[in-house]
């Protein structure tokens, strides 16, 4: 069974989501019951919507619960070093365009690319792991290969999450 890295903060966020989802269960069951009482289920949009909501709710609960057993929880404030690894904030320069990017490497269940964090399991994350400042990395993406130079690697601990 493969382990999945996650920060203490990321785990807390998922635990809160799981608790909220479980609290929604009775509401969904009640909505199904009420819709069922309306009669013919073949043409009952309320019933169909409630059943769909229940299916999505249960699927998300099952997904989170199944992942939790595989988590390796890491304290961001205790991480450091000179190599790119979980918890590192990496500044990159696209060698073709000169554009710079900053990514914080996190687990797949907490990464939010639109906010500047990426998964260590993503193509860019995998390419960065173990690299040091000055290294060149080539990443295969759908539009082709992108070459980056690592400008800096820092470990900002849980403060990095506050900036995201």
C-alpha positions as CSV (number, residue, x, y, z in Angstrom):
1,X,0.0,0.0,0.0
2,X,1.5,3.3,-1.1
3,X,1.8,6.0,1.6
4,X,0.4,9.5,0.9
5,X,2.1,12.5,2.4
6,X,0.0,15.2,4.1
7,X,0.7,18.1,6.4
8,X,-0.9,18.2,9.9
9,X,-2.9,21.2,8.7
10,X,-4.0,19.4,5.6
11,X,-5.2,16.4,7.7
12,X,-7.1,18.7,10.0
13,X,-8.8,20.3,7.0
14,X,-9.9,16.9,5.6
15,X,-11.1,15.8,9.1
16,X,-13.3,18.9,9.3
17,X,-14.7,18.1,5.8
18,X,-15.4,14.5,6.8
19,X,-17.2,15.6,9.9
20,X,-19.3,18.1,7.9
21,X,-20.2,15.5,5.3
22,X,-21.3,13.0,8.0
23,X,-23.5,15.7,9.6
24,X,-25.2,16.2,6.2
25,X,-26.3,12.5,6.0
26,X,-29.5,12.9,8.1
27,X,-30.5,15.9,6.0
28,X,-30.1,13.9,2.8
29,X,-31.9,10.9,4.2
30,X,-34.8,13.2,5.3
31,X,-34.9,14.8,1.8
32,X,-35.2,11.3,0.2
33,X,-37.9,10.3,2.6
34,X,-39.9,13.4,1.9
35,X,-39.5,13.1,-1.9
36,X,-40.5,9.4,-1.7
37,X,-43.8,10.4,0.0
38,X,-44.7,12.6,-2.9
39,X,-45.6,9.6,-4.9
40,X,-44.5,8.3,-8.3
41,X,-40.7,8.0,-8.2
42,X,-40.3,7.7,-12.0
43,X,-41.1,11.4,-12.5
44,X,-40.0,12.8,-9.1
45,X,-37.1,15.2,-9.7
46,X,-36.8,16.0,-6.0
47,X,-36.2,12.3,-5.3
48,X,-33.7,11.9,-8.1
49,X,-31.8,15.0,-6.9
50,X,-31.8,13.8,-3.3
51,X,-30.5,10.3,-4.3
52,X,-27.8,11.9,-6.5
53,X,-26.8,14.1,-3.6
54,X,-26.6,11.1,-1.3
55,X,-24.5,9.2,-3.8
56,X,-22.0,12.0,-4.1
57,X,-21.9,12.5,-0.3
58,X,-21.3,8.8,0.4
59,X,-18.6,8.6,-2.4
60,X,-16.7,11.6,-0.9
61,X,-17.0,10.1,2.6
62,X,-15.7,6.8,1.4
63,X,-12.9,8.4,-0.5
64,X,-11.6,10.4,2.4
65,X,-11.9,7.5,4.9
66,X,-10.0,5.2,2.5
67,X,-7.2,7.7,2.1
68,X,-6.8,8.4,5.8
69,X,-5.3,4.9,6.4
70,X,-2.6,5.6,3.9
71,X,-1.5,9.1,5.1
72,X,1.9,9.8,6.4
73,X,1.4,13.0,8.4
74,X,4.3,15.4,8.4
75,X,4.8,18.5,10.5
76,X,5.8,21.3,8.1
77,X,7.6,23.3,10.8
78,X,10.1,20.4,11.4
79,X,11.1,20.1,7.7
80,X,14.2,21.6,6.1
81,X,17.2,21.0,4.0
82,X,18.7,22.0,0.7
83,X,16.8,19.6,-1.5
84,X,13.3,20.0,-2.9
85,X,11.0,17.7,-0.9
86,X,7.6,17.7,0.7
87,X,7.0,21.1,2.4
88,X,9.6,23.0,0.3
89,X,8.8,26.3,-1.5
90,X,10.6,26.2,-4.8
91,X,11.2,29.2,-7.1
92,X,11.6,28.2,-10.7
93,X,12.5,30.1,-13.9
94,X,11.2,28.8,-17.2
95,X,14.4,28.6,-19.3
96,X,12.5,29.4,-22.6
97,X,10.4,32.4,-21.5
98,X,12.2,33.7,-18.4
99,X,8.9,33.5,-16.5
100,X,9.3,32.7,-12.8
101,X,7.0,30.5,-10.7
102,X,6.8,29.6,-7.0
103,X,5.4,26.4,-5.8
104,X,5.0,24.8,-2.4
105,X,5.2,21.0,-2.6
106,X,2.4,19.3,-0.7
107,X,0.4,16.1,-0.8
108,X,-2.2,15.4,-3.4
109,X,-5.1,15.9,-1.0
110,X,-4.1,19.4,0.0
111,X,-2.4,20.9,-3.1
112,X,-4.2,23.8,-4.7
113,X,-2.3,24.8,-7.9
114,X,-4.4,28.0,-8.3
115,X,-3.1,29.1,-4.9
116,X,0.5,28.1,-5.5
117,X,0.8,24.7,-4.1
118,X,1.3,21.5,-6.1
119,X,1.3,17.8,-5.4
120,X,4.6,16.0,-4.9
121,X,3.0,13.4,-7.2
122,X,2.2,15.8,-10.0
123,X,4.6,15.9,-13.1
124,X,6.3,19.1,-11.9
125,X,6.4,17.9,-8.3
126,X,8.0,14.6,-9.2
127,X,10.6,16.4,-11.4
128,X,11.5,18.7,-8.5
129,X,11.9,16.1,-5.8
130,X,15.5,15.7,-4.7
131,X,16.8,18.6,-6.8
132,X,18.9,21.5,-5.4
133,X,19.3,25.2,-6.3
134,X,20.8,25.6,-9.8
135,X,19.5,22.3,-11.1
136,X,17.7,22.1,-14.4
137,X,14.5,20.0,-14.5
138,X,12.6,19.0,-17.6
139,X,8.9,18.4,-17.2
140,X,6.7,16.5,-19.7
141,X,3.4,18.3,-20.0
142,X,0.5,17.9,-22.5
143,X,1.9,20.8,-24.6
144,X,5.4,19.4,-24.7
145,X,8.5,19.7,-22.5
146,X,9.2,22.6,-20.3
147,X,12.7,23.3,-18.9
148,X,13.0,25.0,-15.5
149,X,16.0,26.1,-13.5
150,X,15.6,26.0,-9.7
151,X,16.3,29.4,-8.4
152,X,15.8,28.8,-4.7
153,X,14.4,26.2,-2.2
154,X,13.1,27.3,1.2
155,X,11.2,25.7,4.0
156,X,8.7,28.2,5.5
157,X,6.9,25.6,7.6
158,X,3.2,26.1,8.3
159,X,3.7,29.8,7.5
160,X,3.8,28.7,3.8
161,X,0.2,27.5,4.1
162,X,-0.9,30.8,5.5
163,X,0.4,32.5,2.4
164,X,-1.4,30.2,0.0
